[in-house]
């Protein structure tokens, strides 16, 4: 399992969870397109987070980026 995390992001989890629900279970490329057209403030940081997870997968585990998808994404309040 490839992970990436976004810490210290100051926005309501309720609002960010709307974006997480839109990309959960989608292909990585499709998720990035969806976030590119989203008009929410949290779309850019979430896209950057997904790109970071893809970079981790390709660099550390030599996986093909075209075959990856968003299996699980969580938004937690601290």
PyMOL Python script that loads the backbone (N, CA, C, O; Angstrom):
from pymol import cmd

cmd.read_pdbstr("""\
ATOM      1  N   UNK A   1       0.842  -1.180   0.000  1.00  0.00           N
ATOM      2  CA  UNK A   1       0.000   0.000   0.000  1.00  0.00           C
ATOM      3  C   UNK A   1       0.884   1.239   0.000  1.00  0.00           C
ATOM      4  O   UNK A   1       1.792   1.360   0.822  1.00  0.00           O
ATOM      5  N   UNK A   2       0.624   2.133  -0.899  1.00  0.00           N
ATOM      6  CA  UNK A   2       1.371   3.378  -1.027  1.00  0.00           C
ATOM      7  C   UNK A   2       0.618   4.457  -0.262  1.00  0.00           C
ATOM      8  O   UNK A   2      -0.599   4.581  -0.404  1.00  0.00           O
ATOM      9  N   UNK A   3       1.318   5.229   0.536  1.00  0.00           N
ATOM     10  CA  UNK A   3       0.656   6.264   1.318  1.00  0.00           C
ATOM     11  C   UNK A   3       1.312   7.614   1.099  1.00  0.00           C
ATOM     12  O   UNK A   3       2.492   7.713   0.763  1.00  0.00           O
ATOM     13  N   UNK A   4       0.522   8.632   1.298  1.00  0.00           N
ATOM     14  CA  UNK A   4       0.990  10.009   1.321  1.00  0.00           C
ATOM     15  C   UNK A   4       0.078  10.746   2.284  1.00  0.00           C
ATOM     16  O   UNK A   4      -1.095  10.398   2.418  1.00  0.00           O
ATOM     17  N   UNK A   5       0.599  11.746   2.946  1.00  0.00           N
ATOM     18  CA  UNK A   5      -0.234  12.454   3.916  1.00  0.00           C
ATOM     19  C   UNK A   5      -0.062  13.955   3.764  1.00  0.00           C
ATOM     20  O   UNK A   5       0.985  14.445   3.340  1.00  0.00           O
ATOM     21  N   UNK A   6      -1.105  14.656   4.116  1.00  0.00           N
ATOM     22  CA  UNK A   6      -1.116  16.116   4.087  1.00  0.00           C
ATOM     23  C   UNK A   6      -1.424  16.567   5.505  1.00  0.00           C
ATOM     24  O   UNK A   6      -2.544  16.401   5.990  1.00  0.00           O
ATOM     25  N   UNK A   7      -0.438  17.131   6.158  1.00  0.00           N
ATOM     26  CA  UNK A   7      -0.597  17.570   7.541  1.00  0.00           C
ATOM     27  C   UNK A   7      -0.705  19.089   7.600  1.00  0.00           C
ATOM     28  O   UNK A   7      -0.245  19.797   6.704  1.00  0.00           O
ATOM     29  N   UNK A   8      -1.315  19.567   8.660  1.00  0.00           N
ATOM     30  CA  UNK A   8      -1.409  21.009   8.935  1.00  0.00           C
ATOM     31  C   UNK A   8      -2.153  21.774   7.840  1.00  0.00           C
ATOM     32  O   UNK A   8      -1.809  22.918   7.542  1.00  0.00           O
ATOM     33  N   UNK A   9      -3.164  21.156   7.245  1.00  0.00           N
ATOM     34  CA  UNK A   9      -3.974  21.872   6.251  1.00  0.00           C
ATOM     35  C   UNK A   9      -5.166  22.478   6.970  1.00  0.00           C
ATOM     36  O   UNK A   9      -5.944  21.764   7.603  1.00  0.00           O
ATOM     37  N   UNK A  10      -5.311  23.784   6.876  1.00  0.00           N
ATOM     38  CA  UNK A  10      -6.324  24.489   7.642  1.00  0.00           C
ATOM     39  C   UNK A  10      -7.566  24.768   6.806  1.00  0.00           C
ATOM     40  O   UNK A  10      -7.707  25.830   6.199  1.00  0.00           O
ATOM     41  N   UNK A  11      -8.447  23.801   6.791  1.00  0.00           N
ATOM     42  CA  UNK A  11      -9.763  23.958   6.183  1.00  0.00           C
ATOM     43  C   UNK A  11     -10.676  22.945   6.855  1.00  0.00           C
ATOM     44  O   UNK A  11     -10.218  21.925   7.371  1.00  0.00           O
ATOM     45  N   UNK A  12     -11.937  23.229   6.844  1.00  0.00           N
ATOM     46  CA  UNK A  12     -12.903  22.361   7.490  1.00  0.00           C
ATOM     47  C   UNK A  12     -12.872  20.963   6.875  1.00  0.00           C
ATOM     48  O   UNK A  12     -12.932  20.826   5.653  1.00  0.00           O
ATOM     49  N   UNK A  13     -12.779  19.926   7.705  1.00  0.00           N
ATOM     50  CA  UNK A  13     -12.779  18.560   7.166  1.00  0.00           C
ATOM     51  C   UNK A  13     -14.051  18.235   6.393  1.00  0.00           C
ATOM     52  O   UNK A  13     -14.032  17.428   5.464  1.00  0.00           O
ATOM     53  N   UNK A  14     -15.120  18.846   6.769  1.00  0.00           N
ATOM     54  CA  UNK A  14     -16.392  18.617   6.074  1.00  0.00           C
ATOM     55  C   UNK A  14     -16.298  19.053   4.610  1.00  0.00           C
ATOM     56  O   UNK A  14     -16.831  18.385   3.724  1.00  0.00           O
ATOM     57  N   UNK A  15     -15.628  20.157   4.364  1.00  0.00           N
ATOM     58  CA  UNK A  15     -15.496  20.667   2.997  1.00  0.00           C
ATOM     59  C   UNK A  15     -14.495  19.843   2.185  1.00  0.00           C
ATOM     60  O   UNK A  15     -14.700  19.607   0.995  1.00  0.00           O
ATOM     61  N   UNK A  16     -13.423  19.411   2.826  1.00  0.00           N
ATOM     62  CA  UNK A  16     -12.417  18.609   2.131  1.00  0.00           C
ATOM     63  C   UNK A  16     -12.955  17.205   1.854  1.00  0.00           C
ATOM     64  O   UNK A  16     -12.594  16.580   0.856  1.00  0.00           O
ATOM     65  N   UNK A  17     -13.816  16.718   2.740  1.00  0.00           N
ATOM     66  CA  UNK A  17     -14.393  15.380   2.561  1.00  0.00           C
ATOM     67  C   UNK A  17     -15.246  15.302   1.292  1.00  0.00           C
ATOM     68  O   UNK A  17     -15.366  14.232   0.696  1.00  0.00           O
ATOM     69  N   UNK A  18     -15.836  16.418   0.877  1.00  0.00           N
ATOM     70  CA  UNK A  18     -16.594  16.443  -0.382  1.00  0.00           C
ATOM     71  C   UNK A  18     -15.690  16.098  -1.559  1.00  0.00           C
ATOM     72  O   UNK A  18     -16.095  15.363  -2.460  1.00  0.00           O
ATOM     73  N   UNK A  19     -14.475  16.624  -1.555  1.00  0.00           N
ATOM     74  CA  UNK A  19     -13.522  16.323  -2.621  1.00  0.00           C
ATOM     75  C   UNK A  19     -13.025  14.889  -2.526  1.00  0.00           C
ATOM     76  O   UNK A  19     -12.843  14.220  -3.544  1.00  0.00           O
ATOM     77  N   UNK A  20     -12.806  14.421  -1.313  1.00  0.00           N
ATOM     78  CA  UNK A  20     -12.338  13.047  -1.134  1.00  0.00           C
ATOM     79  C   UNK A  20     -13.371  12.057  -1.653  1.00  0.00           C
ATOM     80  O   UNK A  20     -13.014  11.036  -2.241  1.00  0.00           O
ATOM     81  N   UNK A  21     -14.635  12.349  -1.439  1.00  0.00           N
ATOM     82  CA  UNK A  21     -15.696  11.468  -1.925  1.00  0.00           C
ATOM     83  C   UNK A  21     -15.758  11.443  -3.450  1.00  0.00           C
ATOM     84  O   UNK A  21     -16.147  10.436  -4.042  1.00  0.00           O
ATOM     85  N   UNK A  22     -15.374  12.556  -4.088  1.00  0.00           N
ATOM     86  CA  UNK A  22     -15.418  12.617  -5.551  1.00  0.00           C
ATOM     87  C   UNK A  22     -14.342  11.746  -6.197  1.00  0.00           C
ATOM     88  O   UNK A  22     -14.550  11.229  -7.295  1.00  0.00           O
ATOM     89  N   UNK A  23     -13.191  11.573  -5.535  1.00  0.00           N
ATOM     90  CA  UNK A  23     -12.079  10.861  -6.167  1.00  0.00           C
ATOM     91  C   UNK A  23     -11.883   9.449  -5.624  1.00  0.00           C
ATOM     92  O   UNK A  23     -11.104   8.683  -6.189  1.00  0.00           O
ATOM     93  N   UNK A  24     -12.548   9.098  -4.577  1.00  0.00           N
ATOM     94  CA  UNK A  24     -12.371   7.760  -3.976  1.00  0.00           C
ATOM     95  C   UNK A  24     -12.795   6.682  -4.959  1.00  0.00           C
ATOM     96  O   UNK A  24     -13.901   6.727  -5.498  1.00  0.00           O
ATOM     97  N   UNK A  25     -11.914   5.705  -5.194  1.00  0.00           N
ATOM     98  CA  UNK A  25     -12.203   4.594  -6.090  1.00  0.00           C
ATOM     99  C   UNK A  25     -11.936   4.871  -7.553  1.00  0.00           C
ATOM    100  O   UNK A  25     -12.150   3.994  -8.389  1.00  0.00           O
ATOM    101  N   UNK A  26     -11.478   6.055  -7.886  1.00  0.00           N
ATOM    102  CA  UNK A  26     -11.242   6.424  -9.280  1.00  0.00           C
ATOM    103  C   UNK A  26      -9.797   6.120  -9.678  1.00  0.00           C
ATOM    104  O   UNK A  26      -8.914   5.985  -8.831  1.00  0.00           O
ATOM    105  N   UNK A  27      -9.586   6.017 -10.974  1.00  0.00           N
ATOM    106  CA  UNK A  27      -8.249   5.927 -11.546  1.00  0.00           C
ATOM    107  C   UNK A  27      -7.509   7.224 -11.214  1.00  0.00           C
ATOM    108  O   UNK A  27      -8.134   8.281 -11.131  1.00  0.00           O
ATOM    109  N   UNK A  28      -6.200   7.160 -11.024  1.00  0.00           N
ATOM    110  CA  UNK A  28      -5.428   8.339 -10.610  1.00  0.00           C
ATOM    111  C   UNK A  28      -5.538   9.463 -11.628  1.00  0.00           C
ATOM    112  O   UNK A  28      -5.725  10.620 -11.250  1.00  0.00           O
ATOM    113  N   UNK A  29      -5.427   9.145 -12.911  1.00  0.00           N
ATOM    114  CA  UNK A  29      -5.516  10.188 -13.935  1.00  0.00           C
ATOM    115  C   UNK A  29      -6.895  10.828 -13.945  1.00  0.00           C
ATOM    116  O   UNK A  29      -7.010  12.046 -14.084  1.00  0.00           O
ATOM    117  N   UNK A  30      -7.935  10.028 -13.799  1.00  0.00           N
ATOM    118  CA  UNK A  30      -9.296  10.556 -13.765  1.00  0.00           C
ATOM    119  C   UNK A  30      -9.516  11.411 -12.520  1.00  0.00           C
ATOM    120  O   UNK A  30     -10.192  12.438 -12.582  1.00  0.00           O
ATOM    121  N   UNK A  31      -8.950  10.992 -11.397  1.00  0.00           N
ATOM    122  CA  UNK A  31      -9.078  11.760 -10.162  1.00  0.00           C
ATOM    123  C   UNK A  31      -8.415  13.125 -10.296  1.00  0.00           C
ATOM    124  O   UNK A  31      -8.949  14.123  -9.811  1.00  0.00           O
ATOM    125  N   UNK A  32      -7.261  13.178 -10.948  1.00  0.00           N
ATOM    126  CA  UNK A  32      -6.578  14.455 -11.131  1.00  0.00           C
ATOM    127  C   UNK A  32      -7.353  15.373 -12.076  1.00  0.00           C
ATOM    128  O   UNK A  32      -7.356  16.590 -11.890  1.00  0.00           O
ATOM    129  N   UNK A  33      -8.010  14.801 -13.086  1.00  0.00           N
ATOM    130  CA  UNK A  33      -8.842  15.607 -13.980  1.00  0.00           C
ATOM    131  C   UNK A  33     -10.040  16.165 -13.219  1.00  0.00           C
ATOM    132  O   UNK A  33     -10.393  17.334 -13.377  1.00  0.00           O
ATOM    133  N   UNK A  34     -10.663  15.328 -12.395  1.00  0.00           N
ATOM    134  CA  UNK A  34     -11.816  15.778 -11.602  1.00  0.00           C
ATOM    135  C   UNK A  34     -11.402  16.917 -10.678  1.00  0.00           C
ATOM    136  O   UNK A  34     -12.109  17.919 -10.571  1.00  0.00           O
ATOM    137  N   UNK A  35     -10.264  16.768 -10.012  1.00  0.00           N
ATOM    138  CA  UNK A  35      -9.805  17.824  -9.112  1.00  0.00           C
ATOM    139  C   UNK A  35      -9.386  19.081  -9.871  1.00  0.00           C
ATOM    140  O   UNK A  35      -9.478  20.189  -9.342  1.00  0.00           O
ATOM    141  N   UNK A  36      -8.932  18.908 -11.096  1.00  0.00           N
ATOM    142  CA  UNK A  36      -8.567  20.074 -11.906  1.00  0.00           C
ATOM    143  C   UNK A  36      -9.754  20.935 -12.260  1.00  0.00           C
ATOM    144  O   UNK A  36      -9.623  22.150 -12.410  1.00  0.00           O
ATOM    145  N   UNK A  37     -10.924  20.313 -12.397  1.00  0.00           N
ATOM    146  CA  UNK A  37     -12.130  21.065 -12.726  1.00  0.00           C
ATOM    147  C   UNK A  37     -12.954  21.453 -11.506  1.00  0.00           C
ATOM    148  O   UNK A  37     -13.928  22.195 -11.634  1.00  0.00           O
ATOM    149  N   UNK A  38     -12.584  20.968 -10.333  1.00  0.00           N
ATOM    150  CA  UNK A  38     -13.322  21.296  -9.113  1.00  0.00           C
ATOM    151  C   UNK A  38     -13.066  22.753  -8.735  1.00  0.00           C
ATOM    152  O   UNK A  38     -11.953  23.259  -8.883  1.00  0.00           O
ATOM    153  N   UNK A  39     -14.095  23.407  -8.254  1.00  0.00           N
ATOM    154  CA  UNK A  39     -13.983  24.823  -7.900  1.00  0.00           C
ATOM    155  C   UNK A  39     -13.807  25.039  -6.406  1.00  0.00           C
ATOM    156  O   UNK A  39     -14.003  26.149  -5.911  1.00  0.00           O
ATOM    157  N   UNK A  40     -13.444  24.001  -5.695  1.00  0.00           N
ATOM    158  CA  UNK A  40     -13.239  24.105  -4.250  1.00  0.00           C
ATOM    159  C   UNK A  40     -11.797  24.490  -3.949  1.00  0.00           C
ATOM    160  O   UNK A  40     -10.892  24.212  -4.736  1.00  0.00           O
ATOM    161  N   UNK A  41     -11.595  25.127  -2.811  1.00  0.00           N
ATOM    162  CA  UNK A  41     -10.265  25.581  -2.421  1.00  0.00           C
ATOM    163  C   UNK A  41      -9.312  24.416  -2.149  1.00  0.00           C
ATOM    164  O   UNK A  41      -8.110  24.525  -2.393  1.00  0.00           O
ATOM    165  N   UNK A  42      -9.842  23.318  -1.651  1.00  0.00           N
ATOM    166  CA  UNK A  42      -9.008  22.177  -1.302  1.00  0.00           C
ATOM    167  C   UNK A  42      -8.628  21.292  -2.471  1.00  0.00           C
ATOM    168  O   UNK A  42      -7.921  20.302  -2.281  1.00  0.00           O
ATOM    169  N   UNK A  43      -9.075  21.617  -3.678  1.00  0.00           N
ATOM    170  CA  UNK A  43      -8.800  20.767  -4.841  1.00  0.00           C
ATOM    171  C   UNK A  43      -7.306  20.743  -5.182  1.00  0.00           C
ATOM    172  O   UNK A  43      -6.763  19.681  -5.486  1.00  0.00           O
ATOM    173  N   UNK A  44      -6.653  21.873  -5.137  1.00  0.00           N
ATOM    174  CA  UNK A  44      -5.230  21.926  -5.488  1.00  0.00           C
ATOM    175  C   UNK A  44      -4.360  21.150  -4.489  1.00  0.00           C
ATOM    176  O   UNK A  44      -3.513  20.366  -4.917  1.00  0.00           O
ATOM    177  N   UNK A  45      -4.539  21.338  -3.175  1.00  0.00           N
ATOM    178  CA  UNK A  45      -3.736  20.530  -2.249  1.00  0.00           C
ATOM    179  C   UNK A  45      -4.022  19.034  -2.350  1.00  0.00           C
ATOM    180  O   UNK A  45      -3.112  18.223  -2.175  1.00  0.00           O
ATOM    181  N   UNK A  46      -5.265  18.656  -2.628  1.00  0.00           N
ATOM    182  CA  UNK A  46      -5.572  17.243  -2.753  1.00  0.00           C
ATOM    183  C   UNK A  46      -4.958  16.661  -4.027  1.00  0.00           C
ATOM    184  O   UNK A  46      -4.502  15.517  -4.025  1.00  0.00           O
ATOM    185  N   UNK A  47      -4.942  17.427  -5.100  1.00  0.00           N
ATOM    186  CA  UNK A  47      -4.297  16.970  -6.328  1.00  0.00           C
ATOM    187  C   UNK A  47      -2.797  16.800  -6.102  1.00  0.00           C
ATOM    188  O   UNK A  47      -2.190  15.847  -6.592  1.00  0.00           O
ATOM    189  N   UNK A  48      -2.218  17.716  -5.369  1.00  0.00           N
ATOM    190  CA  UNK A  48      -0.798  17.625  -5.054  1.00  0.00           C
ATOM    191  C   UNK A  48      -0.509  16.398  -4.189  1.00  0.00           C
ATOM    192  O   UNK A  48       0.532  15.759  -4.341  1.00  0.00           O
ATOM    193  N   UNK A  49      -1.425  16.074  -3.289  1.00  0.00           N
ATOM    194  CA  UNK A  49      -1.292  14.891  -2.443  1.00  0.00           C
ATOM    195  C   UNK A  49      -1.340  13.609  -3.275  1.00  0.00           C
ATOM    196  O   UNK A  49      -0.552  12.691  -3.047  1.00  0.00           O
ATOM    197  N   UNK A  50      -2.255  13.546  -4.228  1.00  0.00           N
ATOM    198  CA  UNK A  50      -2.360  12.365  -5.091  1.00  0.00           C
ATOM    199  C   UNK A  50      -1.119  12.242  -5.972  1.00  0.00           C
ATOM    200  O   UNK A  50      -0.615  11.138  -6.181  1.00  0.00           O
ATOM    201  N   UNK A  51      -0.629  13.356  -6.485  1.00  0.00           N
ATOM    202  CA  UNK A  51       0.592  13.332  -7.287  1.00  0.00           C
ATOM    203  C   UNK A  51       1.784  12.860  -6.451  1.00  0.00           C
ATOM    204  O   UNK A  51       2.666  12.169  -6.963  1.00  0.00           O
ATOM    205  N   UNK A  52       1.814  13.225  -5.180  1.00  0.00           N
ATOM    206  CA  UNK A  52       2.871  12.777  -4.288  1.00  0.00           C
ATOM    207  C   UNK A  52       2.799  11.267  -4.070  1.00  0.00           C
ATOM    208  O   UNK A  52       3.828  10.591  -4.052  1.00  0.00           O
ATOM    209  N   UNK A  53       1.595  10.744  -3.906  1.00  0.00           N
ATOM    210  CA  UNK A  53       1.430   9.301  -3.728  1.00  0.00           C
ATOM    211  C   UNK A  53       1.856   8.551  -4.988  1.00  0.00           C
ATOM    212  O   UNK A  53       2.460   7.482  -4.897  1.00  0.00           O
ATOM    213  N   UNK A  54       1.549   9.094  -6.150  1.00  0.00           N
ATOM    214  CA  UNK A  54       1.962   8.473  -7.415  1.00  0.00           C
ATOM    215  C   UNK A  54       3.486   8.499  -7.534  1.00  0.00           C
ATOM    216  O   UNK A  54       4.093   7.519  -7.966  1.00  0.00           O
ATOM    217  N   UNK A  55       4.098   9.610  -7.154  1.00  0.00           N
ATOM    218  CA  UNK A  55       5.556   9.706  -7.200  1.00  0.00           C
ATOM    219  C   UNK A  55       6.200   8.705  -6.244  1.00  0.00           C
ATOM    220  O   UNK A  55       7.227   8.107  -6.565  1.00  0.00           O
ATOM    221  N   UNK A  56       5.595   8.524  -5.066  1.00  0.00           N
ATOM    222  CA  UNK A  56       6.106   7.519  -4.122  1.00  0.00           C
ATOM    223  C   UNK A  56       6.018   6.124  -4.722  1.00  0.00           C
ATOM    224  O   UNK A  56       6.942   5.322  -4.578  1.00  0.00           O
ATOM    225  N   UNK A  57       4.922   5.836  -5.386  1.00  0.00           N
ATOM    226  CA  UNK A  57       4.722   4.502  -5.960  1.00  0.00           C
ATOM    227  C   UNK A  57       5.696   4.230  -7.099  1.00  0.00           C
ATOM    228  O   UNK A  57       6.241   3.131  -7.201  1.00  0.00           O
ATOM    229  N   UNK A  58       5.917   5.213  -7.947  1.00  0.00           N
ATOM    230  CA  UNK A  58       6.799   4.993  -9.094  1.00  0.00           C
ATOM    231  C   UNK A  58       8.264   4.967  -8.689  1.00  0.00           C
ATOM    232  O   UNK A  58       9.049   4.207  -9.258  1.00  0.00           O
ATOM    233  N   UNK A  59       8.638   5.775  -7.728  1.00  0.00           N
ATOM    234  CA  UNK A  59      10.044   5.834  -7.331  1.00  0.00           C
ATOM    235  C   UNK A  59      10.426   4.702  -6.392  1.00  0.00           C
ATOM    236  O   UNK A  59      11.429   4.025  -6.614  1.00  0.00           O
ATOM    237  N   UNK A  60       9.643   4.490  -5.353  1.00  0.00           N
ATOM    238  CA  UNK A  60      10.026   3.520  -4.326  1.00  0.00           C
ATOM    239  C   UNK A  60       9.680   2.077  -4.685  1.00  0.00           C
ATOM    240  O   UNK A  60      10.365   1.149  -4.257  1.00  0.00           O
ATOM    241  N   UNK A  61       8.626   1.887  -5.465  1.00  0.00           N
ATOM    242  CA  UNK A  61       8.168   0.529  -5.746  1.00  0.00           C
ATOM    243  C   UNK A  61       8.176   0.177  -7.228  1.00  0.00           C
ATOM    244  O   UNK A  61       7.779  -0.929  -7.595  1.00  0.00           O
ATOM    245  N   UNK A  62       8.614   1.085  -8.082  1.00  0.00           N
ATOM    246  CA  UNK A  62       8.702   0.872  -9.537  1.00  0.00           C
ATOM    247  C   UNK A  62       7.375   0.401 -10.137  1.00  0.00           C
ATOM    248  O   UNK A  62       7.357  -0.507 -10.969  1.00  0.00           O
ATOM    249  N   UNK A  63       6.278   1.011  -9.722  1.00  0.00           N
ATOM    250  CA  UNK A  63       4.964   0.667 -10.250  1.00  0.00           C
ATOM    251  C   UNK A  63       4.621   1.568 -11.427  1.00  0.00           C
ATOM    252  O   UNK A  63       5.132   2.684 -11.530  1.00  0.00           O
ATOM    253  N   UNK A  64       3.760   1.088 -12.312  1.00  0.00           N
ATOM    254  CA  UNK A  64       3.311   1.852 -13.466  1.00  0.00           C
ATOM    255  C   UNK A  64       2.228   2.832 -13.022  1.00  0.00           C
ATOM    256  O   UNK A  64       1.221   2.422 -12.445  1.00  0.00           O
ATOM    257  N   UNK A  65       2.425   4.110 -13.282  1.00  0.00           N
ATOM    258  CA  UNK A  65       1.499   5.141 -12.820  1.00  0.00           C
ATOM    259  C   UNK A  65       0.129   5.024 -13.484  1.00  0.00           C
ATOM    260  O   UNK A  65      -0.868   5.455 -12.906  1.00  0.00           O
ATOM    261  N   UNK A  66       0.060   4.453 -14.679  1.00  0.00           N
ATOM    262  CA  UNK A  66      -1.219   4.347 -15.380  1.00  0.00           C
ATOM    263  C   UNK A  66      -2.133   3.286 -14.779  1.00  0.00           C
ATOM    264  O   UNK A  66      -3.335   3.291 -15.043  1.00  0.00           O
ATOM    265  N   UNK A  67      -1.590   2.385 -13.985  1.00  0.00           N
ATOM    266  CA  UNK A  67      -2.391   1.310 -13.405  1.00  0.00           C
ATOM    267  C   UNK A  67      -2.828   1.589 -11.973  1.00  0.00           C
ATOM    268  O   UNK A  67      -3.471   0.745 -11.349  1.00  0.00           O
ATOM    269  N   UNK A  68      -2.488   2.756 -11.448  1.00  0.00           N
ATOM    270  CA  UNK A  68      -2.820   3.080 -10.062  1.00  0.00           C
ATOM    271  C   UNK A  68      -4.217   3.677  -9.951  1.00  0.00           C
ATOM    272  O   UNK A  68      -4.713   4.305 -10.886  1.00  0.00           O
ATOM    273  N   UNK A  69      -4.839   3.475  -8.801  1.00  0.00           N
ATOM    274  CA  UNK A  69      -6.126   4.088  -8.514  1.00  0.00           C
ATOM    275  C   UNK A  69      -6.179   4.467  -7.041  1.00  0.00           C
ATOM    276  O   UNK A  69      -5.366   4.001  -6.242  1.00  0.00           O
ATOM    277  N   UNK A  70      -7.130   5.305  -6.690  1.00  0.00           N
ATOM    278  CA  UNK A  70      -7.292   5.774  -5.318  1.00  0.00           C
ATOM    279  C   UNK A  70      -8.157   4.747  -4.587  1.00  0.00           C
ATOM    280  O   UNK A  70      -9.378   4.724  -4.747  1.00  0.00           O
ATOM    281  N   UNK A  71      -7.522   3.911  -3.798  1.00  0.00           N
ATOM    282  CA  UNK A  71      -8.257   2.880  -3.084  1.00  0.00           C
ATOM    283  C   UNK A  71      -8.905   3.451  -1.835  1.00  0.00           C
ATOM    284  O   UNK A  71     -10.082   3.204  -1.574  1.00  0.00           O
ATOM    285  N   UNK A  72      -8.147   4.206  -1.068  1.00  0.00           N
ATOM    286  CA  UNK A  72      -8.640   4.743   0.197  1.00  0.00           C
ATOM    287  C   UNK A  72      -8.120   6.153   0.368  1.00  0.00           C
ATOM    288  O   UNK A  72      -6.949   6.429   0.104  1.00  0.00           O
ATOM    289  N   UNK A  73      -8.985   7.037   0.805  1.00  0.00           N
ATOM    290  CA  UNK A  73      -8.592   8.398   1.120  1.00  0.00           C
ATOM    291  C   UNK A  73      -9.390   8.824   2.339  1.00  0.00           C
ATOM    292  O   UNK A  73     -10.612   8.683   2.369  1.00  0.00           O
ATOM    293  N   UNK A  74      -8.700   9.345   3.340  1.00  0.00           N
ATOM    294  CA  UNK A  74      -9.337   9.717   4.598  1.00  0.00           C
ATOM    295  C   UNK A  74      -9.114  11.179   4.889  1.00  0.00           C
ATOM    296  O   UNK A  74      -8.059  11.732   4.577  1.00  0.00           O
ATOM    297  N   UNK A  75     -10.109  11.804   5.488  1.00  0.00           N
ATOM    298  CA  UNK A  75      -9.991  13.173   5.960  1.00  0.00           C
ATOM    299  C   UNK A  75     -10.306  13.129   7.444  1.00  0.00           C
ATOM    300  O   UNK A  75     -11.409  12.769   7.856  1.00  0.00           O
ATOM    301  N   UNK A  76      -9.304  13.506   8.243  1.00  0.00           N
ATOM    302  CA  UNK A  76      -9.479  13.469   9.683  1.00  0.00           C
ATOM    303  C   UNK A  76      -9.255  14.856  10.267  1.00  0.00           C
ATOM    304  O   UNK A  76      -8.435  15.621   9.759  1.00  0.00           O
ATOM    305  N   UNK A  77      -9.967  15.177  11.315  1.00  0.00           N
ATOM    306  CA  UNK A  77      -9.792  16.450  12.015  1.00  0.00           C
ATOM    307  C   UNK A  77      -8.884  16.233  13.220  1.00  0.00           C
ATOM    308  O   UNK A  77      -9.015  15.239  13.934  1.00  0.00           O
ATOM    309  N   UNK A  78      -7.969  17.162  13.438  1.00  0.00           N
ATOM    310  CA  UNK A  78      -7.083  17.066  14.591  1.00  0.00           C
ATOM    311  C   UNK A  78      -7.314  18.205  15.515  1.00  0.00           C
ATOM    312  O   UNK A  78      -6.659  18.302  16.553  1.00  0.00           O
TER     313      UNK A  78
END
""", "prot")
cmd.dss("prot")
cmd.show_as("cartoon", "prot")
cmd.util.cbc("prot")
cmd.orient("prot")
